[in-house]
């Protein structure tokens, strides 16, 4: 008996709860209980003990645990099952305290006696969870002695079996980073990660961070974040933790690229916008076909039929142009009613054939709900040969205005060389007299008045 009491006394020192259940009397003797110290030395029935913990100790635990473990039926079943021991865990709150996490052991002490012991392992579980999370998140964790300039490896993905010995911090950092750092980051990282620089930084702030890029043995680029913090109040020992942030950086880069693409996209037509041209093309050298395409009488269309129909016309025109484009070609909405078509590396024949097909397709368009004039465009095109894009666009723009004299046509530099702009002695725009015969309607008079101004 004395030996058993000594065992129970020793066990109680290691536990937060120690109960003894007698199957014959169906009562529990409380040897030790941190939640209900007022019960120590007393013997209670299971039901009475359950009531005390529910009401007096305000035990907040799930119904599952009440029905599976915290009842007389569980103890009787355990005793009759022939088991010698069983383990389970309970998470709960008591006495309005914080969360507790008990590891419970139920074991047979004698034929009619069961010992129930438990220990609060919440801090252990929390620390283990944090450690596991940290080891998965961080590449390296070092503990640096700021006085001796040495460190020990606490955790390393690259060196999982690192010996527990001290290394010189500055020399090891220089050796590591000279081998794996991206060249542009070497000086910045060397200067920022010297131990004296780290100590000086931690005098001004609680946490010191550095960001840099590394290249591994396979030539793969990764992005790293290094964090330095003091472990102790005496400010002698520093924790260095390095984590890989490549996924975060890559995700943000993809998002930024999407935003950049949206900023370069015309919301109405889906073509590139003028900002794309200014940032990506204007002062870059290009070769291939460059065409400026302007919608004929678009202002008149808007004024007569409204902007909704005008927007519909622009969308149909953009779709018609894109129908004949190759993957490398670019369409830019250059202005309100003006498009810029870039066809890199296109030869002259393909360029002119494409402009002709575009001209014909747009001329054949019909806007649903509009009985007005047909949609047409005037186009000027040039062949750029390794020249600044803006220069080629300027030449194409001048040819577009020449095409405007006739409307619903396209004009290239080759065609301009074959067809003089005007006969000798005549001013530009008077190369050929034309007669226009139209019905005398209010709409046609308005159109002619807009086109001819004072000559109407």
FIMARLUM-874843 format. One record per residue (C-alpha): x, z negated, y negated; residue number from 0. Coordinates in nm, 3 decimals, decimal comma, padded with zeros to 5 digits, always signed. Example, Ala and Ser with C-alpha at 12.3 -4.5 7.8 and 13.67 -1.06 7.14 Angstrom:
% FIMARLUM-874843
+---------+---------+---------+------+
!    east !      up !   north ! resi !
+---------+---------+---------+------+
! +01,230 ! -00,780 ! +00,450 !    0 !
! +01,367 ! -00,714 ! +00,106 !    1 !
+---------+---------+---------+------+
END
This chain:
% FIMARLUM-874843
+---------+---------+---------+------+
!    east !      up !   north ! resi !
+---------+---------+---------+------+
! +00,000 ! +00,000 ! +00,000 !    0 !
! +00,284 ! -00,093 ! -00,234 !    1 !
! +00,458 ! +00,235 ! -00,149 !    2 !
! +00,141 ! +00,432 ! -00,227 !    3 !
! +00,101 ! +00,253 ! -00,559 !    4 !
! +00,461 ! +00,333 ! -00,647 !    5 !
! +00,401 ! +00,701 ! -00,566 !    6 !
! +00,088 ! +00,712 ! -00,779 !    7 !
! +00,263 ! +00,536 ! -01,066 !    8 !
! +00,550 ! +00,786 ! -01,054 !    9 !
! +00,312 ! +01,082 ! -01,033 !   10 !
! +00,111 ! +00,957 ! -01,330 !   11 !
! +00,422 ! +00,977 ! -01,547 !   12 !
! +00,442 ! +01,351 ! -01,479 !   13 !
! +00,072 ! +01,429 ! -01,527 !   14 !
! -00,192 ! +01,423 ! -01,797 !   15 !
! -00,462 ! +01,331 ! -01,547 !   16 !
! -00,450 ! +01,157 ! -01,205 !   17 !
! -00,767 ! +01,076 ! -01,013 !   18 !
! -00,824 ! +00,951 ! -00,659 !   19 !
! -01,147 ! +01,053 ! -00,482 !   20 !
! -01,278 ! +00,852 ! -00,187 !   21 !
! -01,501 ! +01,069 ! +00,031 !   22 !
! -01,659 ! +00,766 ! +00,198 !   23 !
! -01,772 ! +00,592 ! -00,122 !   24 !
! -01,797 ! +00,922 ! -00,316 !   25 !
! -01,634 ! +00,757 ! -00,616 !   26 !
! -01,331 ! +00,848 ! -00,825 !   27 !
! -01,065 ! +00,598 ! -00,928 !   28 !
! -00,898 ! +00,693 ! -01,255 !   29 !
! -00,527 ! +00,612 ! -01,239 !   30 !
! -00,430 ! +00,802 ! -01,552 !   31 !
! -00,618 ! +01,023 ! -01,803 !   32 !
! -00,496 ! +01,125 ! -02,149 !   33 !
! -00,840 ! +01,256 ! -02,248 !   34 !
! -01,025 ! +00,938 ! -02,146 !   35 !
! -00,769 ! +00,654 ! -02,147 !   36 !
! -01,054 ! +00,401 ! -02,169 !   37 !
! -01,147 ! +00,486 ! -01,809 !   38 !
! -00,805 ! +00,403 ! -01,655 !   39 !
! -00,842 ! +00,152 ! -01,371 !   40 !
! -01,213 ! +00,213 ! -01,334 !   41 !
! -01,401 ! +00,370 ! -01,044 !   42 !
! -01,699 ! +00,595 ! -01,117 !   43 !
! -01,926 ! +00,827 ! -00,924 !   44 !
! -01,871 ! +01,199 ! -00,974 !   45 !
! -02,205 ! +01,238 ! -01,153 !   46 !
! -02,136 ! +00,941 ! -01,384 !   47 !
! -01,790 ! +01,071 ! -01,464 !   48 !
! -01,928 ! +01,415 ! -01,536 !   49 !
! -02,180 ! +01,266 ! -01,777 !   50 !
! -01,908 ! +01,068 ! -01,960 !   51 !
! -01,692 ! +01,377 ! -02,006 !   52 !
! -01,988 ! +01,584 ! -02,121 !   53 !
! -02,126 ! +01,335 ! -02,371 !   54 !
! -01,853 ! +01,093 ! -02,474 !   55 !
! -01,547 ! +01,312 ! -02,446 !   56 !
! -01,734 ! +01,622 ! -02,565 !   57 !
! -01,580 ! +01,837 ! -02,295 !   58 !
! -01,631 ! +02,202 ! -02,395 !   59 !
! -01,580 ! +02,412 ! -02,084 !   60 !
! -01,745 ! +02,717 ! -01,931 !   61 !
! -02,049 ! +02,693 ! -01,703 !   62 !
! -01,845 ! +02,872 ! -01,437 !   63 !
! -01,596 ! +02,585 ! -01,420 !   64 !
! -01,870 ! +02,322 ! -01,413 !   65 !
! -02,041 ! +02,493 ! -01,121 !   66 !
! -01,726 ! +02,585 ! -00,925 !   67 !
! -01,493 ! +02,289 ! -00,969 !   68 !
! -01,628 ! +01,997 ! -01,170 !   69 !
! -01,883 ! +01,862 ! -00,924 !   70 !
! -01,909 ! +01,659 ! -00,605 !   71 !
! -01,996 ! +01,966 ! -00,396 !   72 !
! -01,652 ! +02,116 ! -00,460 !   73 !
! -01,472 ! +01,797 ! -00,349 !   74 !
! -01,683 ! +01,762 ! -00,032 !   75 !
! -01,625 ! +02,128 ! +00,054 !   76 !
! -01,250 ! +02,091 ! +00,003 !   77 !
! -01,236 ! +01,784 ! +00,226 !   78 !
! -01,435 ! +01,950 ! +00,505 !   79 !
! -01,241 ! +02,279 ! +00,483 !   80 !
! -00,927 ! +02,129 ! +00,637 !   81 !
! -00,711 ! +02,244 ! +00,344 !   82 !
! -00,418 ! +02,027 ! +00,246 !   83 !
! -00,387 ! +02,149 ! -00,114 !   84 !
! -00,542 ! +02,387 ! -00,367 !   85 !
! -00,451 ! +02,487 ! -00,721 !   86 !
! -00,657 ! +02,622 ! -01,010 !   87 !
! -00,646 ! +02,628 ! -01,388 !   88 !
! -00,898 ! +02,512 ! -01,647 !   89 !
! -00,913 ! +02,598 ! -02,016 !   90 !
! -01,125 ! +02,371 ! -02,234 !   91 !
! -01,156 ! +02,159 ! -02,545 !   92 !
! -01,221 ! +01,784 ! -02,556 !   93 !
! -01,277 ! +01,526 ! -02,831 !   94 !
! -01,296 ! +01,812 ! -03,083 !   95 !
! -00,926 ! +01,885 ! -03,022 !   96 !
! -00,748 ! +02,216 ! -02,990 !   97 !
! -00,744 ! +02,423 ! -02,675 !   98 !
! -00,607 ! +02,265 ! -02,357 !   99 !
! -00,494 ! +02,450 ! -02,046 !  100 !
! -00,472 ! +02,231 ! -01,738 !  101 !
! -00,301 ! +02,326 ! -01,415 !  102 !
! -00,498 ! +02,130 ! -01,153 !  103 !
! -00,376 ! +02,035 ! -00,805 !  104 !
! -00,619 ! +01,904 ! -00,544 !  105 !
! -00,450 ! +01,767 ! -00,231 !  106 !
! -00,532 ! +01,551 ! +00,068 !  107 !
! -00,370 ! +01,206 ! +00,055 !  108 !
! -00,545 ! +01,050 ! +00,356 !  109 !
! -00,831 ! +01,154 ! +00,589 !  110 !
! -01,091 ! +01,032 ! +00,340 !  111 !
! -00,885 ! +01,046 ! +00,018 !  112 !
! -00,820 ! +01,334 ! -00,224 !  113 !
! -00,572 ! +01,317 ! -00,512 !  114 !
! -00,657 ! +01,524 ! -00,819 !  115 !
! -00,371 ! +01,571 ! -01,065 !  116 !
! -00,341 ! +01,791 ! -01,371 !  117 !
! -00,097 ! +01,878 ! -01,645 !  118 !
! -00,158 ! +02,046 ! -01,979 !  119 !
! +00,048 ! +02,367 ! -01,965 !  120 !
! -00,090 ! +02,525 ! -02,283 !  121 !
! +00,243 ! +02,522 ! -02,469 !  122 !
! +00,425 ! +02,655 ! -02,163 !  123 !
! +00,176 ! +02,939 ! -02,118 !  124 !
! +00,187 ! +03,021 ! -02,488 !  125 !
! +00,567 ! +03,024 ! -02,495 !  126 !
! +00,585 ! +03,228 ! -02,174 !  127 !
! +00,336 ! +03,478 ! -02,318 !  128 !
! +00,533 ! +03,500 ! -02,640 !  129 !
! +00,861 ! +03,540 ! -02,454 !  130 !
! +00,719 ! +03,813 ! -02,233 !  131 !
! +00,576 ! +03,992 ! -02,536 !  132 !
! +00,904 ! +03,954 ! -02,722 !  133 !
! +01,114 ! +04,086 ! -02,434 !  134 !
! +00,893 ! +04,394 ! -02,414 !  135 !
! +00,891 ! +04,443 ! -02,792 !  136 !
! +01,253 ! +04,379 ! -02,884 !  137 !
! +01,565 ! +04,568 ! -02,779 !  138 !
! +01,798 ! +04,282 ! -02,857 !  139 !
! +01,780 ! +03,915 ! -02,952 !  140 !
! +02,103 ! +03,740 ! -03,048 !  141 !
! +02,176 ! +03,384 ! -03,159 !  142 !
! +02,451 ! +03,388 ! -03,423 !  143 !
! +02,661 ! +03,087 ! -03,526 !  144 !
! +02,715 ! +03,138 ! -03,899 !  145 !
! +03,008 ! +02,894 ! -03,905 !  146 !
! +03,213 ! +03,044 ! -03,621 !  147 !
! +03,099 ! +03,406 ! -03,664 !  148 !
! +03,014 ! +03,432 ! -03,293 !  149 !
! +02,693 ! +03,505 ! -03,105 !  150 !
! +02,536 ! +03,481 ! -02,762 !  151 !
! +02,294 ! +03,733 ! -02,612 !  152 !
! +01,947 ! +03,582 ! -02,567 !  153 !
! +01,782 ! +03,907 ! -02,456 !  154 !
! +01,895 ! +04,268 ! -02,419 !  155 !
! +01,713 ! +04,566 ! -02,271 !  156 !
! +02,036 ! +04,762 ! -02,236 !  157 !
! +02,227 ! +04,466 ! -02,095 !  158 !
! +01,975 ! +04,261 ! -01,890 !  159 !
! +02,249 ! +04,063 ! -01,711 !  160 !
! +02,455 ! +03,986 ! -02,020 !  161 !
! +02,697 ! +03,697 ! -01,955 !  162 !
! +02,631 ! +03,370 ! -02,133 !  163 !
! +02,946 ! +03,376 ! -02,339 !  164 !
! +03,030 ! +03,404 ! -02,708 !  165 !
! +03,121 ! +03,733 ! -02,877 !  166 !
! +03,263 ! +03,800 ! -03,224 !  167 !
! +02,968 ! +03,921 ! -03,432 !  168 !
! +03,132 ! +04,147 ! -03,691 !  169 !
! +03,364 ! +04,329 ! -03,451 !  170 !
! +03,092 ! +04,385 ! -03,190 !  171 !
! +02,845 ! +04,516 ! -03,448 !  172 !
! +03,107 ! +04,756 ! -03,584 !  173 !
! +03,189 ! +04,882 ! -03,235 !  174 !
! +02,823 ! +04,928 ! -03,139 !  175 !
! +02,704 ! +05,096 ! -03,458 !  176 !
! +03,003 ! +05,327 ! -03,497 !  177 !
! +02,905 ! +05,471 ! -03,160 !  178 !
! +02,526 ! +05,495 ! -03,187 !  179 !
! +02,428 ! +05,505 ! -03,556 !  180 !
! +02,316 ! +05,825 ! -03,729 !  181 !
! +02,611 ! +05,925 ! -03,945 !  182 !
! +02,422 ! +05,900 ! -04,275 !  183 !
! +02,326 ! +05,537 ! -04,200 !  184 !
! +02,671 ! +05,406 ! -04,102 !  185 !
! +02,792 ! +05,271 ! -04,438 !  186 !
! +02,453 ! +05,130 ! -04,535 !  187 !
! +02,416 ! +04,945 ! -04,203 !  188 !
! +02,778 ! +04,825 ! -04,188 !  189 !
! +02,752 ! +04,680 ! -04,539 !  190 !
! +02,410 ! +04,527 ! -04,477 !  191 !
! +02,478 ! +04,373 ! -04,136 !  192 !
! +02,812 ! +04,206 ! -04,201 !  193 !
! +02,769 ! +03,834 ! -04,141 !  194 !
! +02,854 ! +03,741 ! -04,500 !  195 !
! +02,593 ! +03,992 ! -04,625 !  196 !
! +02,332 ! +03,846 ! -04,390 !  197 !
! +02,408 ! +03,488 ! -04,501 !  198 !
! +02,392 ! +03,587 ! -04,869 !  199 !
! +02,059 ! +03,762 ! -04,814 !  200 !
! +01,911 ! +03,459 ! -04,632 !  201 !
! +02,003 ! +03,239 ! -04,928 !  202 !
! +01,754 ! +03,441 ! -05,131 !  203 !
! +01,479 ! +03,493 ! -04,871 !  204 !
! +01,354 ! +03,345 ! -04,545 !  205 !
! +01,371 ! +03,675 ! -04,359 !  206 !
! +01,617 ! +03,960 ! -04,401 !  207 !
! +01,527 ! +04,308 ! -04,272 !  208 !
! +01,718 ! +04,633 ! -04,225 !  209 !
! +01,592 ! +04,972 ! -04,104 !  210 !
! +01,814 ! +05,238 ! -03,949 !  211 !
! +01,832 ! +05,522 ! -03,698 !  212 !
! +02,024 ! +05,534 ! -03,372 !  213 !
! +02,109 ! +05,807 ! -03,119 !  214 !
! +02,139 ! +05,712 ! -02,753 !  215 !
! +02,361 ! +05,862 ! -02,483 !  216 !
! +02,104 ! +06,139 ! -02,419 !  217 !
! +02,107 ! +06,240 ! -02,784 !  218 !
! +01,757 ! +06,102 ! -02,849 !  219 !
! +01,679 ! +05,975 ! -03,199 !  220 !
! +01,512 ! +05,636 ! -03,241 !  221 !
! +01,412 ! +05,421 ! -03,538 !  222 !
! +01,507 ! +05,052 ! -03,545 !  223 !
! +01,415 ! +04,744 ! -03,742 !  224 !
! +01,655 ! +04,447 ! -03,752 !  225 !
! +01,530 ! +04,102 ! -03,857 !  226 !
! +01,749 ! +03,800 ! -03,938 !  227 !
! +01,611 ! +03,445 ! -03,974 !  228 !
! +01,756 ! +03,095 ! -03,958 !  229 !
! +01,662 ! +02,892 ! -03,650 !  230 !
! +01,750 ! +02,547 ! -03,781 !  231 !
! +01,697 ! +02,355 ! -04,106 !  232 !
! +02,073 ! +02,311 ! -04,143 !  233 !
! +02,104 ! +02,690 ! -04,174 !  234 !
! +02,381 ! +02,730 ! -03,924 !  235 !
! +02,223 ! +02,936 ! -03,645 !  236 !
! +02,069 ! +03,277 ! -03,714 !  237 !
! +01,840 ! +03,475 ! -03,486 !  238 !
! +01,898 ! +03,851 ! -03,492 !  239 !
! +01,612 ! +04,051 ! -03,341 !  240 !
! +01,610 ! +04,430 ! -03,320 !  241 !
! +01,298 ! +04,623 ! -03,226 !  242 !
! +01,224 ! +04,990 ! -03,173 !  243 !
! +00,971 ! +05,123 ! -03,424 !  244 !
! +00,995 ! +05,489 ! -03,320 !  245 !
! +00,631 ! +05,507 ! -03,209 !  246 !
! +00,514 ! +05,366 ! -03,542 !  247 !
! +00,737 ! +05,602 ! -03,743 !  248 !
! +00,635 ! +05,906 ! -03,536 !  249 !
! +00,268 ! +05,818 ! -03,566 !  250 !
! +00,294 ! +05,786 ! -03,943 !  251 !
! +00,492 ! +06,109 ! -03,966 !  252 !
! +00,218 ! +06,289 ! -03,774 !  253 !
! -00,045 ! +06,137 ! -04,003 !  254 !
! +00,152 ! +06,231 ! -04,314 !  255 !
! +00,190 ! +06,585 ! -04,180 !  256 !
! -00,187 ! +06,606 ! -04,128 !  257 !
! -00,247 ! +06,478 ! -04,481 !  258 !
! +00,008 ! +06,724 ! -04,615 !  259 !
! -00,166 ! +07,008 ! -04,433 !  260 !
! -00,500 ! +06,898 ! -04,575 !  261 !
! -00,346 ! +06,896 ! -04,923 !  262 !
! -00,228 ! +07,253 ! -04,863 !  263 !
! -00,566 ! +07,377 ! -04,740 !  264 !
! -00,850 ! +07,532 ! -04,942 !  265 !
! -01,164 ! +07,344 ! -04,843 !  266 !
! -01,401 ! +07,638 ! -04,894 !  267 !
! -01,224 ! +07,922 ! -04,715 !  268 !
! -00,980 ! +07,740 ! -04,485 !  269 !
! -00,693 ! +07,945 ! -04,631 !  270 !
! -00,383 ! +07,784 ! -04,780 !  271 !
! -00,428 ! +07,678 ! -05,141 !  272 !
! -00,224 ! +07,737 ! -05,455 !  273 !
! -00,040 ! +07,407 ! -05,403 !  274 !
! +00,093 ! +07,541 ! -05,071 !  275 !
! +00,224 ! +07,849 ! -05,248 !  276 !
! +00,389 ! +07,648 ! -05,526 !  277 !
! +00,557 ! +07,402 ! -05,287 !  278 !
! +00,637 ! +07,618 ! -04,985 !  279 !
! +00,668 ! +07,983 ! -05,092 !  280 !
! +00,709 ! +08,047 ! -05,463 !  281 !
! +01,087 ! +08,019 ! -05,491 !  282 !
! +01,173 ! +08,098 ! -05,129 !  283 !
! +01,321 ! +08,427 ! -05,016 !  284 !
! +01,090 ! +08,644 ! -04,804 !  285 !
! +01,078 ! +08,987 ! -04,641 !  286 !
! +00,765 ! +09,178 ! -04,544 !  287 !
! +00,433 ! +09,274 ! -04,698 !  288 !
! +00,294 ! +09,092 ! -05,003 !  289 !
! -00,056 ! +09,173 ! -05,128 !  290 !
! -00,266 ! +09,036 ! -05,414 !  291 !
! -00,638 ! +09,081 ! -05,337 !  292 !
! -00,889 ! +09,035 ! -05,620 !  293 !
! -01,268 ! +09,035 ! -05,582 !  294 !
! -01,430 ! +09,298 ! -05,802 !  295 !
! -01,676 ! +09,170 ! -06,067 !  296 !
! -01,686 ! +08,821 ! -05,912 !  297 !
! -01,778 ! +08,649 ! -06,240 !  298 !
! -02,074 ! +08,883 ! -06,274 !  299 !
! -02,176 ! +08,802 ! -05,916 !  300 !
! -02,165 ! +08,428 ! -05,992 !  301 !
! -02,355 ! +08,466 ! -06,318 !  302 !
! -02,621 ! +08,687 ! -06,162 !  303 !
! -02,676 ! +08,531 ! -05,820 !  304 !
! -02,535 ! +08,178 ! -05,857 !  305 !
! -02,228 ! +07,996 ! -05,734 !  306 !
! -02,372 ! +07,923 ! -05,389 !  307 !
! -02,389 ! +08,292 ! -05,309 !  308 !
! -02,049 ! +08,340 ! -05,474 !  309 !
! -01,897 ! +08,077 ! -05,243 !  310 !
! -02,055 ! +08,251 ! -04,946 !  311 !
! -01,898 ! +08,578 ! -05,056 !  312 !
! -01,550 ! +08,419 ! -05,085 !  313 !
! -01,580 ! +08,271 ! -04,736 !  314 !
! -01,684 ! +08,606 ! -04,589 !  315 !
! -01,393 ! +08,781 ! -04,766 !  316 !
! -01,143 ! +08,524 ! -04,635 !  317 !
! -01,278 ! +08,564 ! -04,281 !  318 !
! -01,255 ! +08,943 ! -04,310 !  319 !
! -00,888 ! +08,923 ! -04,416 !  320 !
! -00,801 ! +08,670 ! -04,145 !  321 !
! -00,958 ! +08,897 ! -03,883 !  322 !
! -00,658 ! +09,135 ! -03,916 !  323 !
! -00,384 ! +08,875 ! -03,954 !  324 !
! -00,112 ! +08,797 ! -03,702 !  325 !
! -00,019 ! +08,432 ! -03,627 !  326 !
! +00,282 ! +08,445 ! -03,860 !  327 !
! +00,081 ! +08,590 ! -04,153 !  328 !
! -00,037 ! +08,361 ! -04,434 !  329 !
! -00,346 ! +08,380 ! -04,652 !  330 !
! -00,348 ! +08,185 ! -04,978 !  331 !
! -00,642 ! +08,137 ! -05,211 !  332 !
! -00,438 ! +08,215 ! -05,519 !  333 !
! -00,709 ! +08,167 ! -05,780 !  334 !
! -01,085 ! +08,140 ! -05,803 !  335 !
! -01,151 ! +08,497 ! -05,684 !  336 !
! -00,798 ! +08,603 ! -05,592 !  337 !
! -00,619 ! +08,589 ! -05,256 !  338 !
! -00,253 ! +08,633 ! -05,167 !  339 !
! -00,167 ! +08,781 ! -04,828 !  340 !
! +00,189 ! +08,734 ! -04,696 !  341 !
! +00,288 ! +08,933 ! -04,386 !  342 !
! +00,645 ! +08,827 ! -04,297 !  343 !
! +00,859 ! +09,094 ! -04,131 !  344 !
! +00,573 ! +09,350 ! -04,130 !  345 !
! +00,684 ! +09,712 ! -04,163 !  346 !
! +00,533 ! +09,939 ! -04,425 !  347 !
! +00,299 ! +10,122 ! -04,185 !  348 !
! +00,146 ! +09,806 ! -04,040 !  349 !
! +00,116 ! +09,661 ! -04,389 !  350 !
! -00,073 ! +09,959 ! -04,533 !  351 !
! -00,289 ! +09,998 ! -04,221 !  352 !
! -00,390 ! +09,633 ! -04,247 !  353 !
! -00,478 ! +09,665 ! -04,617 !  354 !
! -00,693 ! +09,967 ! -04,540 !  355 !
! -00,877 ! +09,785 ! -04,258 !  356 !
! -00,937 ! +09,486 ! -04,485 !  357 !
! -01,069 ! +09,713 ! -04,758 !  358 !
! -01,313 ! +09,882 ! -04,522 !  359 !
! -01,433 ! +09,561 ! -04,356 !  360 !
! -01,502 ! +09,389 ! -04,688 !  361 !
! -01,685 ! +09,696 ! -04,820 !  362 !
! -01,912 ! +09,681 ! -04,514 !  363 !
! -02,002 ! +09,315 ! -04,570 !  364 !
! -02,357 ! +09,220 ! -04,648 !  365 !
! -02,450 ! +08,882 ! -04,791 !  366 !
! -02,771 ! +08,750 ! -04,644 !  367 !
! -03,028 ! +08,687 ! -04,913 !  368 !
! -02,860 ! +08,909 ! -05,175 !  369 !
! -02,996 ! +09,249 ! -05,283 !  370 !
! -02,722 ! +09,305 ! -05,536 !  371 !
! -02,416 ! +09,532 ! -05,532 !  372 !
! -02,176 ! +09,547 ! -05,239 !  373 !
! -01,875 ! +09,314 ! -05,218 !  374 !
! -01,553 ! +09,499 ! -05,290 !  375 !
! -01,193 ! +09,406 ! -05,364 !  376 !
! -00,900 ! +09,561 ! -05,546 !  377 !
! -00,559 ! +09,512 ! -05,385 !  378 !
! -00,200 ! +09,562 ! -05,489 !  379 !
! +00,071 ! +09,554 ! -05,222 !  380 !
! +00,449 ! +09,563 ! -05,213 !  381 !
! +00,721 ! +09,543 ! -04,950 !  382 !
! +00,953 ! +09,248 ! -05,019 !  383 !
! +01,309 ! +09,282 ! -04,897 !  384 !
! +01,485 ! +08,948 ! -04,892 !  385 !
! +01,369 ! +08,858 ! -05,242 !  386 !
! +01,212 ! +08,557 ! -05,413 !  387 !
! +00,845 ! +08,541 ! -05,324 !  388 !
! +00,727 ! +08,493 ! -05,684 !  389 !
! +00,903 ! +08,815 ! -05,787 !  390 !
! +00,730 ! +09,015 ! -05,515 !  391 !
! +00,394 ! +08,858 ! -05,605 !  392 !
! +00,443 ! +08,963 ! -05,968 !  393 !
! +00,496 ! +09,326 ! -05,862 !  394 !
! +00,194 ! +09,316 ! -05,631 !  395 !
! -00,017 ! +09,167 ! -05,911 !  396 !
! +00,066 ! +09,459 ! -06,143 !  397 !
! -00,038 ! +09,706 ! -05,874 !  398 !
! -00,360 ! +09,512 ! -05,819 !  399 !
! -00,450 ! +09,563 ! -06,186 !  400 !
! -00,378 ! +09,933 ! -06,145 !  401 !
! -00,619 ! +09,937 ! -05,848 !  402 !
! -00,874 ! +09,757 ! -06,069 !  403 !
! -00,902 ! +10,070 ! -06,282 !  404 !
! -01,074 ! +10,232 ! -05,987 !  405 !
! -01,203 ! +09,923 ! -05,797 !  406 !
! -01,273 ! +09,901 ! -05,425 !  407 !
! -00,929 ! +10,038 ! -05,343 !  408 !
! -00,573 ! +09,930 ! -05,266 !  409 !
! -00,251 ! +10,047 ! -05,420 !  410 !
! +00,105 ! +10,008 ! -05,283 !  411 !
! +00,442 ! +10,091 ! -05,432 !  412 !
! +00,475 ! +10,392 ! -05,202 !  413 !
! +00,137 ! +10,520 ! -05,319 !  414 !
! +00,230 ! +10,448 ! -05,682 !  415 !
! +00,542 ! +10,663 ! -05,646 !  416 !
! +00,329 ! +10,957 ! -05,525 !  417 !
! +00,047 ! +10,919 ! -05,780 !  418 !
! +00,142 ! +10,894 ! -06,151 !  419 !
! -00,034 ! +10,616 ! -06,333 !  420 !
! -00,156 ! +10,852 ! -06,609 !  421 !
! -00,121 ! +11,215 ! -06,712 !  422 !
! +00,122 ! +11,286 ! -06,995 !  423 !
! -00,040 ! +11,240 ! -07,334 !  424 !
! -00,312 ! +11,011 ! -07,202 !  425 !
! -00,330 ! +10,634 ! -07,234 !  426 !
! -00,334 ! +10,420 ! -06,919 !  427 !
! -00,675 ! +10,410 ! -06,760 !  428 !
! -00,771 ! +10,762 ! -06,876 !  429 !
! -00,622 ! +10,956 ! -06,587 !  430 !
! -00,960 ! +11,094 ! -06,479 !  431 !
! -01,304 ! +11,112 ! -06,635 !  432 !
! -01,588 ! +10,976 ! -06,419 !  433 !
! -01,964 ! +10,998 ! -06,447 !  434 !
! -02,178 ! +10,709 ! -06,321 !  435 !
! -02,547 ! +10,778 ! -06,248 !  436 !
! -02,767 ! +10,471 ! -06,193 !  437 !
! -03,135 ! +10,379 ! -06,204 !  438 !
! -03,258 ! +10,249 ! -06,538 !  439 !
! -03,334 ! +09,891 ! -06,436 !  440 !
! -03,285 ! +09,560 ! -06,615 !  441 !
! -03,027 ! +09,450 ! -06,358 !  442 !
! -02,821 ! +09,771 ! -06,387 !  443 !
! -02,830 ! +09,754 ! -06,765 !  444 !
! -02,698 ! +09,397 ! -06,749 !  445 !
! -02,420 ! +09,502 ! -06,509 !  446 !
! -02,320 ! +09,799 ! -06,727 !  447 !
! -02,327 ! +09,588 ! -07,042 !  448 !
! -02,088 ! +09,336 ! -06,880 !  449 !
! -01,856 ! +09,612 ! -06,758 !  450 !
! -01,851 ! +09,838 ! -07,066 !  451 !
! -01,891 ! +09,575 ! -07,337 !  452 !
! -01,899 ! +09,757 ! -07,675 !  453 !
! -01,898 ! +10,105 ! -07,511 !  454 !
! -02,243 ! +10,047 ! -07,354 !  455 !
+---------+---------+---------+------+
END
